[in-house]
Every structure is written in structure tokens, then in C-alpha cells.
């Protein structure tokens, strides 16, 4: 656009990662350190900075029920009900799954991060982390700074696989142009090699330098608390035979991943019926993933339900992986749901409301 290039550049970079670093006087340090990938904590600080500067309306509360009323969503909390033209669900849920609920020596994903965020470090002799994916990897990355003697990673794979950081792999995440040309089998194979059950190269490098880390192959068949320890029974297939071994740990962290359909328990029966009608069958994880359209919403479902965390199979691995946030926002904002005169209420047209 003539004579407006500078203005457009400024508007497009106003809330960028680099702008955040400059605003917090840390850009030069980030460059000097070799432009490292931000930690989860630093990334959350960046997102909070963006939300504050754009005046995002944040409603603190826990959504207890999701329903469709007319052509809008109704998000019900204990205190209030919020109406919305569209709904986006992000994150893997509360990740409260635990092998032994109530046992302080067994932590769910959520319980681990609550402990890690505290002032006291985790102190244990033998720690087990269940899972071979990026969720478990991020936990290992955090555990390095705590007072633990040995860390055993338990996964069914023969080893801890690495996601490469080469140009061709990275381009799958940042540019999904050719993704639609692949068959579903080819896409699933690519996801299995690059995004499922793999550790990042950064975490693998840290593992190499830390001799406290060990790997055990197997699936957890049973867990029991006994004599101040958690005894895990691991089942391993070797050829046609199944072997079981028992191992004791002082602390067990279940990082095997969350339920991809965790949010469906919030839906009213009417809403579930609408979803199944749009899907053309019972609500399953596979059917829902295959129904995610170009705008990252479930096709043939009104009002819009955006599920970017389940869009990897149909739209590309970068969307749930957060590797192409700009493109993700373009897809969602280009869905054509924001019409100024559609609803005459006190909200600004197109205002986004976020629950924490």
C-alpha cells in the first residue's frame, strides 16, 4: 500500500516477541545469548504483556458448562454466564490424571507444575517420569534444577527419539502449504516422526550432559504404594512373550499426556448432539480431528468451535505445536464470524474474552 509501508510494518510488529524484549530491556541480552528459545515461564510473561497492552478482557473463573443457545455459545461459570459468537478451546486440559489419586508420591502433570512453581525444590532420591513425548520432556527440563539423585524415563519405545531441527522438518511446522496434498497415512507418519513421542534436540542435549537420566522400556501395568515407595510393574513385549518387572521409586510423575477430548465433559447434551450431527457420527478423537477445517474450526458445526490443538492432522503440525502463531491467528480471524450489527449488546464488536 503506497506511503503506508512504515505504518503497516509498525502495526504488524507492535506486539511481536522482539517488541516485548525491547520493551522489557532484554533484547540485547537475548541476542548476546544466541537468540535461545524462550522457556515456558518467559513465554507466558510475553503473552501476559501482549494481553495487557491490547486491553484484552480477561475473566478469571472456571468454566463449568458449555452450551449452545440460539446461534451463540454460553460459557457458564459459578458466578456468571458469558455469551460468545464463537468458542476456541486451547490447551490439553487440567491434566489431573494420576496413577494413584491422592498419593503424594504420585504427581499428575498439573500437580508437578504446581510443585515446580513453588519456592521449595523437589527433593527425592529416585524419580520416575512416565512418557516419551514433549510433555515428559518439558518436565525433565524442569527437573534438572531440582534435588533429585536419579531420574528414570519410562516409555514403550525402544529409546528416547529426537525431533530433528533441520530445515525440512521445521518447514512442516512453519509452512503447511503442501500438507493438504498428503494422504492421512502420510500425515500420521510425519506426525509420529516429528511430533508424537519425541524429545526436542535441546532437551536431548541436556540429557547427554546429565548422568542422572536413565531410560526404561515398558508400559506401566500396575502401581502400588508400599513401604514409603511407589512400586511400578512394567510390562514389556519381547517377541511373542510378555515380561513384567517391578521397580521402586520415591516419586512418580505421570507425564503420559492428557485426554484430547477433555473438554467434552463440559458440553450440555444438546451441544453434544449438535456436534455429533455435524460430525455425522459418534464423537471420537479421530472423527473430531478429521473434521477440523481450514479455519481450525469443526466443519458443519454452528456456532463456530475452534480447536487448534486438534488441527494437526488436517491442517499441519505447526498449529497445535504453536510454531505458526501468526498463521493460526489469520485462519481464525479470517473465519468471518465478527459482524458489528449481529448482536446489540454492551460488548465491543469483535471483542475477545479469555478465561483463565
N, C-alpha and C positions, 0 to 999 in steps of 0.2 A: 504494500500500500504506500504510494508516494508520500514523502515527507513525514511519515508516521513510523518509520522503521525503529527509531530510537525509543519511541513511546511503547511500541509493541514489545520490543526486547525487554524493556524495564518491567512491563506488566507481566510478562511470561516468567521472569526470573525473580519477581518480588518475594516469593515465598519458597525459593529453592533452598536446597541444602547449603549451597555456598553462601547465600544471603544470610542464613541462620548463623553460619560460622563467623561471618563478618560482623553481624550484629552482636555476637557474644564474644568478640575479640579473640577468636580461636582459629581463624582461617590460616594465618601464617604457621601456627604450630601444627595444624593438620597437614599442610604442605610439607613442612620440615620432617614430619614423621612418615612421609611417603604415601600420603592420602589413604590411610587404612580404612577398612570397612567399619562403620560405627557399631558399637555394642548395642544390645537391646535397650539398655538404660539410656544411652545417649540418643538413640533414635526416638524413644518415647519423649525425651525432652524436646527434640526437634518438632515432633508432631504437636506437642503442647504449645510450643512457640507459635506455630502456624495457626492453631485454633484460637489462640489469644489475639493474634494480630488481625485475623479476618472477622473477629467478633462472632465466632461460632457459638450458637446457643447449645450449651451442654446441660442436660437434665440428669442429675445424679439419682439413680434408682435402679431397681432390679425388675426387669420385665417378667411378669408372672403369667401373662396370657397374650396371645396374638390372635386377632380375629379380623374378619373382613365385614365391614358394614357399608352396604351400598357399593360404591366404587372406590372406597378408601380403606386403608389399614387402620386398625385401632390397637394401640400398644398400651396394655393395662399394667400399671404398677400398683403397689399397695396404696399409694397416695392419690394417683391421678390417672387419667386416660389421655393419650396423645393421638391425634388424628394425623394421618400422613397419606400423601398421594402415592408414595412408593416406599418400599422397605428394602434395606440392604442389611444382610446378616454377615458379620465378619468374625474371624477368629474360630478356634476349634472348640469353643465352649469352655466350661469351667474346669474341665479335665480333672474331675474329682475321683475318677476310677482308681480303686486301690485293691490290691490282692487281699489284704486283711483290714477292712474298715475298722477304725477305732484303735488299731495297734500303733503306738507312737513310733515303733521301729520300721514301719512301712509307710512311705510317703507317696501320695499321688503327685501328678505334675503340679497342680495348684499348690499343694502343701509344701512341696520342695521350694517353689519360688517365693512363697511366703516366708519360709525359714531363711532362704538365701538373702532376702531383702532386709532381714533383721540385723541388729548390731553385732550379735554373737555369731561366731563362725560355727559351722557344723563340725562336730568333734566325734570321730568314730574310727575304730581300727580297720574293720573290713566293711567296705561299702559295695553294694551291687546296684548296677544301673541296668534295667531291663529295656531292651530296644536297640535297634541298629540304624535308626533314621536320624533326621536332623533334630527332632525333639530331644532324643537322648544325647546327641552331640552337643547341643547348647547347654545341657545340664553338666556334661563332662567339662565343658569350657569353664563353667562356673565353679565346679568342684575343685579345680586346680588350686584355688586360693584358700581352700578350707583345710582344716587339720584332720586329714584322713591318711591312713597308712597305706592301704591298698584299695584300688577301685577295679572291680570286675564288671566288664560289659557282657551281658547275656543276650544273645540274638540267635535266631535259627540259621543264619547264613554261615558259610564256612569261614568267613573272615569279615573284617570291617571294610566294606568297599568305600572307595573315594569318588566323589564327584569331581571330575576334572574341571579346570578353569581355562580351557583353551578357547580359541575364537569360535570354533564351530559349535561347541556345546553352549557357550554363552549366547550365541546368536539365536538359539532356540528359545531362550528366555526373554531376550530383549526385542526380537523381531518375529512375530508369529505369522508373517505373510504366507509362508509355504506350509503352515501347519494343517490347513484345511485340505491340502492335496494328499495327505497321508491317510491310509486306512486306519480304522480303530485299533487293529492289531499292531500296526507300526507305531501308532501313538503310545499305546500301552508299553511297548518295548522301550521306546525312548524315555518314558517316564520312569520305568523300572531301572534304567541305567543311570539316570541323571538326577532323579528327584525322590525316589522311594527307596528307603533302606540304605541310604548312602550318607557318608560324612563329607563335609566340605574339606577342601585341601588345607585350609587354615587350621581347622581342628585336628586333622591328621598330623600336621607338622608339630602341633603342641603335644600330641600323643607320643610322637617319636622321642621327644625330649624329656618325657616323664616316665620313669621306670616303675611308677606305682600302678600303671594301667595294664590290665590283662583282659583276655577275651575267652569266654566260654561259649561253645556252640550248643544250642538246645532251646527247647520251649519249656516254660515253667508249667509243670503239670499240677503241682500242689505246693502250698505254702502253709507253714505252721510255726507259731511262736513257742519256743522251748528253751528253758534254761538261759534266759537273757539274750537269746539269739533268734533269728528268723531262719528256719530250715527250708530251703528251696529244693524241690525234687525236679530235676531237669530231664526231659525226655528227648532222646536223640535217635534219629533213624540212621542206621548204618547198613546200607543194602536192604535186605528184606527183614532185618531184625531191628527191634526197638530196644534201646538201652535206657535205663533210668539210673541217675546218680543223685546223691544228696549232698548239698553244700550249705554251710552255715555262714551267716553274715550278721554284723551288728546293726546295719542299716540297709534297707532295700528301698530303691526309688523306682517306681513304675513309670517308665518313660516310653511305653509301647504305643502311645498315640491315643487320641481321643476319638469319640464316635462322630463320624461325619454327619450324621443325622441328629445330633444332639438337640437342635432347636425344634424338632418336630413335636416334642413333648409339650411345647408351649402353644401349639395350634389348637384352636377350637375344632370340634368335629366338622362343622360346616366348612372351615378352611381346609381341613384335610380332604374333604370331599371335592372341593374346588381344585385342589392340586391333583388329585387322582384323575379327575375328569380331564384336566389339561394334559396330564402325562399319558392318558389312555390306558391306565392300569394301576395296580397297587404301588404305593410309594416305596421304592427301594433306592439305595445309594446309586447303583448302576443306572437305573432308569432316570433318576434326577440329574446325574452328571451328563448323560447323553442328551438331555433336554435343554441344556444351557445354550442360549443363543448368542448372536454377535454382540448384543448389548449387555451380556453377562447376566441376563435375567432368564427365568424359566419361560420357555416359549408356551404360547396359548394359555397363559395364566394372567388374569386381570383382577386387581391392580398389580403393578409390577413387583416382582420379588427378585431382587438382585442377589446372586450367590457367587461372588468372585472366587471364593475359596474352593468351589466345586467346578470351576470352569476350565481346569487344566486339560481335561480330555478333549473337549470340543474346540476350545479357543487358543490353547497354548499354555505351557507350564509357567510362563512368566507372570500370569495374572494371580494365581494363588500364592506364588512364590514371592510376590511383591517386587519383581525385577523390572517391571514396566509400569510404574505407578501413573506416569503421565498418560500413557495409552489407556490404562484402566479408567482413569477419570474421563477421558474423551469418550470412551464407549458408553459409560453410564450417563454422563451429562448430555450425550447426543441421542438419548433414547426418546426424547420428545415428550416427557411427562409433565414438564413445567409450563403451565399456561396461566397467565396473570389473572384472567377473569373466571377461571374454572370454579374457584371456591371463594366466597366472600367471607373471609374471617380475619382475625387480627394478625395472622402471620404475614410476613413479607412473602411476596411471590418467589418461589424457588428457594425459600429458606431451608437449610438443612439442620436437622436436630439430631444430636448424638446422645446415646445413653452410655453411661459409664457404670 
